Amino acid sequence: MGDKWRNSKVGKYDVSSGELVRKGEFCPDPTCGPGIFLAVHADRVSCGRCGYTRGLNENLDSSNSEEEE
């Protein structure tokens, strides 16, 4: 399990010209924000921390969250 975990984390970052670049998409929910990557599934992206889920063919502004006030 160690190699699989290590390889999945390495793919989310890139160090080029001495600068760290985050390649993954961050959770747009204000409770998570930058630093929390979205998990990419075959048909959706989701956040394991807050539960935010969006279909891959939906816009970034649409949210399935029921917590909106």
N, C-alpha and C positions, 0 to 999 in steps of 0.2 A: 504494500500500500504506500510505502514511503516514496517510491519513484513516481507513481501516478500523481500523488498530491503535489510533489515538487514540480513536476512538469506542467501541471495545470496552472500553478501560480506564476511560473516563469513566462508563460504565454501572454499574460495580462500586462506585462511591463516591457519597456524597451529603453535601453540606455544608449543614446546616440549623442555624440559630441559633448559628452560629460553632463548630459541633462537627462533626468528621469522623465519618461513619457508613459502615461497610463493609457493603454489601448482599449480597455474594456469600457462598456457603457455603465454609467453610474445610475443609481436609483434616484428618480426625480422627486420622491416623497420627501417633504421637509424634515421628517424624523430621522431619515438616513443621510441623504445628501452625498457629497463627494467622499469617496473612500469606500463606499459599499457598492461592489459590482453586482450587476444583474446576471443571473444564471441564464444561459442560452439553451433552450430546449428546441426540439424539432419544429414546434408550432407556436412557441411563445417565449417571452423573456419574463423572468420573475425574480423578486427579491426574497431571499430567505429570512431576512430580518423583520420586515414589516408586512410581507405578503402581497406587495404590489405585483400585479400580473398584467401583461399586455401581449396581445397577439402580434406576431411578426409583421403582419400586413396592416396593422392599425397605426394611426398617427401617434406621435410622442405625447400630444396633449390629452388624448383620451386615457381614462383611468377606470379600472374596474373596482376601485376602492369604494367601500360603502361608508367610510368614516368621514366623508366630506360634510362640512357644516354649512 
